[in-house]
Amino acid sequence: MKNFLLLVLFITTFIVHAQQKRVEILHADISIIDEEKYPNQEIGLGDVVVVHEGITLRCKKAIRYKSQNIIRAYGDVVLNQGDTIIQTSDYVQYNGNTKKAKSWGKVVLKDPLMTLTTDTLDFDRVKQLLYYNNGATIKDTTNVLVSKKGNYFLRTSKFQALSEVVLTNPDYILESDHLNYFTNNGQTFLYGPSTITGEDVHIYTEHGFYDTKKNISHFTKNSTITYKNRSITADSLYYDRNKAFASATNNIKMLDTVNNAVVRGNYGEFYQKLDSAFVINRAVAITEIEKDSMYIHGDTLLITGKPENRIIRAYHRVKFFKSDLSGKCDSIHSSQKTGLTQMFVNPVLWSQESQITGDTIHLLSNPKTEQLDSLKILKNAFVIQKDSAGYNQIKGRNILGKFNNNQLENVDVIGNTESIFYARNENDELIGIDKMTCSKINFKIKDNKIVAITYFTNPEGPLSPPSKVKLPDRKFPGFNWRIKERPLKMEDIFIKDDVDKTLEKNVTKNELNSNKKLIKNQE
């Protein structure tokens, strides 16, 4: 039995050694074999050629350690693996048993796709893996990649670059601590904090993909694209550098640094050259006004134009909220250059305790001071203010109002004006209901109440005791107290009122295409 086991061990050892072909010095100008002076060594000098299982190694001097199956090559070393790998260096040590090579000194390795230069390089032929730990530079037809540590997988043409990675492209510089780069197609996969800096755009991400040849990218963690005057952050960012186009999905935040405004939503498209964008899905535009914020929401927010002439449009179920002013309409158009905001289709404003409606509402603010300046209600103007006994009301063709410190204080109602006013004495006691008609009415608001009314040109109407005015006569035709629709806090702008649900519709592909067409018309 013992002899049998020894025989098996011998046979196994023989097979293993037979499989591990010997490294051979195929040619040398001078060969030295001296077992006394150089035991277990073969030395080749001059033009030395070494071969082993598909590789050829040329050098000025080679020492073969026969029992270890190791070769050490010195001086102008050239290593070839078939027609794919050509490497030059000052020194190579190659182990025929493990098929691993280690090269030192001015290492330059070339394959059909790239050139790698470094001081020290390891090559595992079994895994077809190159790796380095002391810095290397990789060049291909498109990019130059530098990193402190890295691996190159020959079978997949993949560089795994680690630590202090810099990829330089003619149009940008990419920096990271970990990226995978494929030399066959220029695709780059980023892991950990990374930046891409070009002449007119800067990108930060912690996970993503960049096609360096097609200039298309997709970032999926803590990612931000920054242009000259705006930045875009989202859970998912797609960017086409050639088209200067980006799309964003989920938790979008677009910051306009020129106009001190922020747009949020869950899907958006951004056109860098046109400086324009649209955002949908819980979209909201936030603008700072005198240390207060104005929040505007609509099914779609459309931002077009350069910073000095930027226009914000919101449409379908628009609501906005500010601590002292809120409103609602179907669509809104706001020019940040002129300060003019226009509200269309069944618009309503709530300022303090007053409700204002009309066919169209215009708000004008001072672009420099960012304070509200004036108000226009065009056609079918109607002002309602709740009183403990009923509703103060003023109707007319048009309304012109003035703000002071962002508070609506002075209002002129012009053309076919009518009013119902609950008159009170100094003790705030109700003394009668004043129902009047004239050509013009001016009223002043203070501390959330109408405090004075002036009638112009043949005012007509008595001051009647409340008991003499029937309930139906206490409201003008068209009276609609819309207080249930009023947003009382920022979150309320996203509430869809019952009155709007009959108009409910999804943002369809046609609407998205309409947004894109409107943006492109800005060119």
Buried (B, 14 or more C-beta within 10 A) or exposed (E): EEEEEEEEEEEEEEEEEEEBEEBBBEBBEEBEEEEEEEEEBBBBBEEBBBBBEEBBBBBBBBBBBEEEBBBBBBBEBBBBBEEEBBBBBBBBBBBBBEBBBBBBBEBBBBBEBBBBBBBBBBBBBEBBBBBBBEBBBBBBEEBBBBBBBBBBBBEEBBBBBBEEBBBBBEBBEBBBBBBBBBBEEBBBBBBBBBBBEBEEBBBBBBBBBBBBEEBBBBBBBEBBBBBEBBBBBBBBBBBBBEEBBBBBBEEBBBBBEBBEBBBBBBBBBBBBEBBBBBBBBBBBBBBEBEEEBBBBBBBBBBBBBEBEEBBBBBBBBBBBBBEBBBBBBBBBBBBBBEBBBBBBEBBBBBBBBBBBBBBBBBBBBEBEEBBBBBBBBBEBBBBBBBBEEBBBBBBBBBBBBBBEEBBBBBBBBBEEBBBBBBBBEEEEEBEBBBBBBBBBBBBBBEEEBBEEBEBBEEBEBEEBEBEEBEEEEBBBEEEEEBEEBBBEEBEBBBEEBEEBEEEEEEBEEEBBEBBBEBBEEBE
